[in-house]
Amino acid sequence: MNHTAHISHDAVLRARVALLGSQALTVRQEVAAYRVLVQVSPLPYLPLLARALCAYSRQEFGDQPDTALALRTEALAAARRMHSLDPGRVQLLIVVLKACRLQLAAMGRQEELEAVQREIAHLDTDHRRELGPLEYEITLLDGPRER
């Protein structure tokens, strides 16, 4: 039995209809839809889930650092999973790590911050690598910073 056997097909259909509908979704609704869809189609939806989670953490929970960090940690898990499926998507992982780094720095969590900085340094060997549109969008969420 595959992993999709436990997924509600109605939930998948509702998520797809919501994303394709003419109404603009809130970031919360996007996150909910992408969380369902990554279970059946991880490659196209993991990067979108990572972006939506970063946006959600910033827009809805900027004043709740623990919740914002939890959302960015979930985004990081999605980016790591994407990188494991497609190692060419290292920029997504780096950008989400940088978003986590900002949250950790704001919270004063030095030990975790240092671990994230080491991981970024290990992955980011090509500083001139061009960001894709999704990765660039994530970098804009927290304001201007180094690329």
Solvent accessible surface area in square Angstrom, and as a share of the most:
residue,aa,sasa,rsa
1,M,196,0.88
2,N,97,0.50
3,H,116,0.52
4,T,32,0.18
5,A,53,0.41
6,H,154,0.69
7,I,18,0.09
8,S,58,0.38
9,H,138,0.61
10,D,91,0.47
11,A,22,0.17
12,V,10,0.06
13,L,111,0.55
14,R,152,0.56
15,A,7,0.06
16,R,95,0.35
17,V,92,0.53
18,A,39,0.30
19,L,49,0.24
20,L,151,0.75
21,G,39,0.37
22,S,122,0.79
23,Q,152,0.68
24,A,102,0.79
25,L,46,0.23
26,T,78,0.45
27,V,17,0.10
28,R,163,0.60
29,Q,91,0.41
30,E,34,0.15
31,V,2,0.01
32,A,55,0.43
33,A,6,0.05
34,Y,17,0.06
35,R,93,0.34
36,V,34,0.19
37,L,0,0.00
38,V,12,0.07
39,Q,79,0.35
40,V,38,0.22
41,S,28,0.18
42,P,29,0.18
43,L,95,0.47
44,P,76,0.48
45,Y,43,0.16
46,L,3,0.02
47,P,6,0.04
48,L,53,0.27
49,L,9,0.04
50,A,0,0.00
51,R,30,0.11
52,A,0,0.00
53,L,0,0.00
54,C,1,0.01
55,A,5,0.04
56,Y,25,0.10
57,S,0,0.00
58,R,116,0.42
59,Q,115,0.51
60,E,94,0.42
61,F,41,0.17
62,G,53,0.51
63,D,119,0.62
64,Q,83,0.37
65,P,62,0.39
66,D,102,0.53
67,T,49,0.28
68,A,1,0.01
69,L,19,0.09
70,A,61,0.47
71,L,15,0.08
72,R,6,0.02
73,T,72,0.42
74,E,57,0.26
75,A,0,0.00
76,L,15,0.07
77,A,60,0.47
78,A,7,0.05
79,A,0,0.00
80,R,102,0.37
81,R,99,0.36
82,M,6,0.03
83,H,46,0.20
84,S,84,0.54
85,L,87,0.43
86,D,52,0.27
87,P,91,0.57
88,G,66,0.63
89,R,67,0.24
90,V,18,0.10
91,Q,22,0.10
92,L,0,0.00
93,L,6,0.03
94,I,2,0.01
95,V,3,0.02
96,V,0,0.00
97,L,0,0.00
98,K,16,0.07
99,A,1,0.01
100,C,4,0.02
101,R,45,0.16
102,L,64,0.32
103,Q,22,0.10
104,L,7,0.04
105,A,53,0.41
106,A,87,0.68
107,M,46,0.20
108,G,59,0.56
109,R,87,0.32
110,Q,100,0.45
111,E,150,0.67
112,E,73,0.33
113,L,16,0.08
114,E,73,0.33
115,A,46,0.36
116,V,16,0.09
117,Q,77,0.34
118,R,155,0.56
119,E,48,0.22
120,I,11,0.06
121,A,73,0.56
122,H,144,0.64
123,L,31,0.15
124,D,15,0.08
125,T,105,0.61
126,D,64,0.33
127,H,134,0.60
128,R,222,0.81
129,R,78,0.29
130,E,140,0.63
131,L,22,0.11
132,G,26,0.25
133,P,121,0.76
134,L,30,0.15
135,E,8,0.04
136,Y,91,0.35
137,E,75,0.34
138,I,1,0.00
139,T,14,0.08
140,L,98,0.49
141,L,36,0.18
142,D,34,0.18
143,G,24,0.23
144,P,139,0.88
145,R,49,0.18
146,E,97,0.43
147,R,151,0.55
